[in-house]
Amino acid sequence: MCITDIVLHIHIGVIHMALTDKAIQALQATDKTQTYTDGLGLALEVPAKGSKRWRFRYRFNNKPKLVSFGTYPEVSLKQARMKRDDSRTQIASGIDPFPSKVIHEVIHSQDKTFQYYAEYWETKVQNDLSQTHIDRTKKGFKADVFPYIGDMLINDIRAKDIINIVNVMAERGAKESAKKIFSSISRVFQIAMANYPDDIERNPTRDIKLVDVLGKGKETHYPIITEAKELGILLNAIDSYTGHTSTKLALKMITNTFVRPHNIRHAEWSEINLDTKQWIIPPSKMKTKKELIVPLSKQVLEILEEAKELNTTGLIFPSTKSKTTPMSDAAMVGALRRLGYATDEIVAHSFRGIFSTIAHEKALYGHEVIETQLAHSVGTSVSQAYNRAVYLKERTEMMQWYSDLLQGYKEKKC
C-alpha cells in the first residue's frame, strides 16, 4: 500500500488517514484491533480476526455513544459516509439517530476526545471559578473550539490545531477572546494530565508562544466620562430614558454601585438586606469568587423601591421579555446608544472606571477602601484570604458620598 494513501497520525492503535477504497482494501489484520478514523465520528476497525467493520461515535445528551454501520465491503466507504452525515444531521436537530442500537457507551482512555476532557475540566473548576467564567468558557468552546478539535482524540491534537483556532478568532477581530480560549484549552490539558497522567502524552499549548501568533496587544481601557458637567448630562439623560423601566433602573443602579454589569443583570431580591442596607453578592456571582458587600445609599434604596413596583421576587432587573430571565448583555449598552452615546464614549462597564477615577482624584478615601469596593485584590495574600467586612464602615460612608456627588452633578451643584 502506498504511504500517501494512509497515515496522518498514529496513537495507541488509532490511525488517522485519508480513507480511500484502495487504502481500505490494502489494510491487513495485525495481532490486535486497529482503528482508522475517517473524521466526524466515522472510523473503520480492522480486528485481528473477522471482517473490517464501520464504527460511528457520537454524543447525545452529553453521553458518548458508539454504533455499528456494518462491515466492509458490504457497506462501502461512500455508504458509510452517507450514514454518518445523515446521523449528524439528526443529532443537530436534537434527534438520537440510534436510541437503542448503542453497542458500547464506555470510552476507554485512548478514545477520549478533547470535548470529553473539556467537560471533565468543568467538574474540576466549580469551586475555583465563578459560574459566569465557566459559562463564558463553555460558550467559547462550543463556538470556536469543538468544531475544530472537539471530536479529536486528546493525544492527536497538535500545536498547529490550536494555532488554527487562535488565528480564526483573531481574523474576525476577537483577539482578546482568542487569548482566553487559548488559556482555557491549556487548562483543560493541565487538568487532564494532572488527573490522568498515564493517558495524556503532553500539553501542545506548551509549544506555542501566544505573542508569536497574535503579536503584542495594546492595553485597552473602557471609555469614561468624569468631567462634572458632562457626567451630569449623562446622568440626567439616563433619568429621562423612555425605554423599558427595568433597563433604566438598572442603569441608575450601576452608576451608583459601579459593580460589574453581570452583577446588575443577575441581581436578586434575596441578596438585598434592607435592615442593614446592604446588597450581598454571593461568591458564585463574583469574578474573585469572594462575597462582596455593597452598602446601599439612600439613592440606591429609592431605585430599589421603584424596582419593586415591577417585580418583588426573583430578579431585580429582569428581561423585557420575561420576569424570570436576566436582562441581556446588550440591554444597558443599547439604552446608552439610544441616548446618543457612542461605543467610544461610554459602555456599561465604564461606570467602574468613572467611580475609580473620581474617587482617587478626590482622595477622600484610601486606595485600599476604593479598590476593596471595586472587588479588586488589595493588601497581602493573608489579608486577601478574606475578611468580608474589611473597611466596611469607610465603604458605607464612601458609597453615600458618591451617590450624593452624582446627585449634585445632576443638579449642577458640584
N, C-alpha and C positions, 0 to 999 in steps of 0.2 A: 504494500500500500504506500502511496506517495505521501511523504511527510506533510506536504501542503494541503492534503485532504483532511488533516486531522488536528493536531494538538495546538491549543492555545495555552491552557493551564492544566496542570495535573496536581491534585491534592487528595491524599488519603483515599485513593480509589475512585475519585470523581474527576472526570476528564471533560474539560470544556472544548468543544470542537465545532467547526462549521460542518454540520451534518449534511452529507450528500448520500444518495443511494449507493454510489460507488464506494464511498468510505465505509458505510454500514455493512455492505456485502463482504468487505475485506476484514472486518473485525473477527478476531479469534478468541475463543474462550481461554481463560487462564485458570489458575488454581483457586481464584476467588472471584466473586461478582464484581464487575467493573461497571461504572455508570458514566454515560456520555451525555452531557446536557446539550439541549438544542436552544435553550433560552425560554424565558417566560413560563417557567414551571415544567416544561416538557423535557423528558430525558429517556434515553434508551439504556436498559440494563442488559448486560451480557453475562449470564450466570456461568458458573463452572460447568454445569450440565443443563441441558434443556434449550429451549428456544429464546431468541432475543425478544425482549418484551418492553413495551412502552409504559412509562410511568408519568403521571401528571400530579404535580404538587401544587397546592393552593391553600389559601386561608379563608375561612368563613366564620364570622362571629368570633374573630380572634383565635380560632382553633386551626392548627395546621392539619392538613389532610393529604392523603396520598391515594390515588386511584389507578387502576389499570386501564390502558387503552387497547389491550390486546397484544398479539405477538407480531413480529416482523418475519416474513414479508406479507403475511395475511392482511395486516394493516400497514399500508405504505407510509412513507415519510410524509407525503402530501396529505394523506388522510389523517394522520396523527396530528399534524399541524392544524388542520381544519377543526378537529375535535377540540384542540387546545384553545383556538381562537373563539370558537362557539362557547366554550365553557367560561372563558374570561369575560365574554360579553354578558352572560347570565350573572356572573359574580358581580360585575359592575352595576347591574340592575337590582342587586340585592337578593338574587336567587341562587340557592345552593344547587349546582348542576348535578351533584351526586349525593343527595341527602342520606342514602342508605347503602351506598356502594363503596364506602371507605374501607380499604384493606389494611390501613396502618395509620395510626394517629400519633405514634410516639416518634419524636425526632431524635435521632442519635446525634451524638456530639459532632460528628463530622458533617452532619447535614443541616446544622443550624445556620440560618441566614442572618444578615445584618438586622433585618426587621425583628427577628426573634430576640436578638440581644438588645435592640433599642427598647423593646417592651420590657425586657428584664431590667434595663437601666432605670426605667420609670419606677419600678418597685423598690429600687435601692436608694433613690434620692428623695423619697417622700418626706423624710424628716430633715433634709438638708436644704431643699429649695422651696420657694413659695409655689403655690399651686398655679399662680399666674405664669411664673417662669416655666414650669413643667408644661402647661397648656400651650404656651407660645412655642416651645421647642417641639412638641408633638405636631403642632400645626406646620412648622417648618420642615420637619422630617417628611410628613405626608406630601407636602407640595414640592419640595426640592431635592429630597434625598431618596426616598423609596422608589420613585420612578427610575432611578439610575442604579442604585445598589441594594434596594430593599430585598430583592429576591436572590441576591448573590450570596453564596456561602461566605461566611465571615473570613475564612482564610484565603479566599480567592480575590479579595479586594486589594487593589494596588494603589499606590500613591497617585497614579495618573487618573484613577477613577474619582478620587476625592478632589483632585485639582480641577477636573472637568466640572464637577458640581459648583465649585467656587467660581470658576470662570463664567459659567452660565448665569449665575446670580449677579456677578459683577457687571456683566454686559447689559443687564436690564436696569442697572443703577442701584442695585441692592448690596453695596459693598459691606455696610455695617452688618446687615443680616447674614451675609456670607461669612463674616468673621465669627459670628455667634454660632452659626451652623457648624463651621469647621471645629470650633471648640467643643460643641456638643457631640459631634462624631468622634472626636478624640476621647471624650469622656466615656462614651459607650465602649470603646475598645479598652480603656483603662479598667473600667469596672468588670468587663468580661474577663480580662486577663487576671485580675485580682481574685476572681471567684472561680474561674475555670482555667487555671494555669496550664493544665495538660491539653486543653482543647484549642487554645488560641496561640498561633505561631508568633505574631508580632503586631504592633500597632503601626500601620502605614503612615499615620499622620506625623510620626516622628521623623519621617524622611522629607517632610515639607516645611519650609520656612515661609510662613504666610506672606511676609513682606515681599518676598521674591515673586509671589504670584499676583498680589494685589497692589504692590507698591506702597509707599508711605502715605498714609491718610492724613487729611487735615483734621485738626481738632474742631469739633462742631459745638456750637452753643445755641441754646434756644433764644430767639429774639425776645427782648424785654422792653417795656416802656416804664421808665422810672421818673421822668420829669413830671412834677406835680400837676401842672395844667393838663398835659396830655393824658396822664393816668386818670385824672378826674373826668375827662371827656369819655374815656373808655368805660369807666365805672357807671357813669350816667347812661351811656348807650346800653349797657347790659340791663340796667334797671328798666329801660324803656323797651326792651325786646318784646316784640309782639308774637313771637313764635310760641311753641309749646311751653307751658308754665314750668313743667318739670325741668326742661333744659335751662330755662332762665334761672331757676333756683339753684341748679347745680353749678352754673357759672358764678353766681353770687357766693355760693358756699366755697368754691375753690379759690376765689380771690381772697377770702378771709382766712382760710385754713391752710392754703398752699400745699395740700397733700398731693400725691400723685393722682393723675386722672382716673386710674383704675380704682383707687380707693373711694373716690366720689361715686363712680358708676356702680360700684358694688356695695355701697354703704347701706347698712340695715338698721332699722329702728331698735333692734335688740342690742346694738352696740352703743346706743345713746343712754347715758345716765343723767337724767335731768336734775336729780337731787345733788349730785356732785358737779354738775355742769361740765361733763366730760364725754368725749367720744373716744371709746376704747377700741382701737383697730386690732383685731387678733393677729397673732404671728403668721397664720396661714395666708393672710392677705398682704403681708409686708414683704418687700424685697429683701429686707435684712433678716426675715424670719424671727423678728422680735416684736413684741407687742408695743404699740405706740399709743400714748395718751395725748389726745388733742383737747386742751382746755377750750371751752366754748365761751366766746364773748357774748355780750347781750345782743349784738347784731346778728350773730350766728343763731342764737336761740330764737330770734324773730323769724329768721329764714326757715328754721325747722318748724316753727308754729304754722307758717304758711304752707309748708310742705305737707303737714298733717291733714290739711283740707283735701289733698289729693289722694293720700294713702296713709293709713295708720299702722299697717303691719307690713312685714317683709321689707322690700327695698324702699329706701327713702326717695330715690330719684329713678323711678322705673322707665322703661322704654315707652315711647309714644304709642306702641302697638299693644303692649301687654304689661300689666302691673307686676307680673311675676318674672319678667325678663329685664336684665340690666340694660341701661341706656347704652347705645352703641358707641364705639370708639369715635365715630365721626360726628356725633350729635353736637357736642360743645364746640368743636372746631367749625362745623358747618354754621352754627349760630354766629360765631365770630366773623365768618366770611359774609354772612348776610348783613351783618352790622357794618360792613365795608372795610374790614381789616384783612390785609393780605397775609399770606403764609410767612413772609419775611418780616412781618410786623408783630404778630402775636399768635401763639398756639396755646392749647390748654395747659401744656407743661410749663409755659412761660411764667406762670404766677409764682412758682417756686423761686425762680431767679429774681423776680421783681422783689419778693419779700427779702431774700438774702442780701441783695444789693442795698436796698433801703435800710434794712436793719443794721448792716455792717457800717454803712455811711453815717447813720445817726449815732451809732456807738453808745446807745443807752444800755445795751445788754451785751454780755460777754460772748465771744466767739463760740464757746462750748454750749452756751444756752441756745444760741441760734441754730447751731448745727445739730444739736440733740433734737430740737423740734422738727428739723428737716429730715430726721431719721438717718443722719449721716453718722459714721463711726468717728467718735472723738475719744480722747484720753488713751490710757494704757490698755493693753489687752485684758488686764484684770478688771478695770472699770467697765470695759465693753462687755464683759461676761453677762452683765445686765442688772441694772437697778431700774425697774420700770418707772420709778418716780423721781429719777435724777433731775435736779434743777426744776422740779415741778412748780414750786412757788414762783420762781422767776419767770418760768414759761407761761404760767397763768396770767401774770401781770403783763408780760410781753404780748400775748395774744389779744388782750383787751386794748392795750396801747396801739397795736397795729390796726385793729378794726376801727378804733377812734380816728387814727391817722387817715385811713381810707375814706371814712365818713367826712372828714374835714376836706379832703381833696375834692370830693363830690360837691361839697357845699362851698368850695373855693375859699375856705377859711385858713388853709395852711399853705 
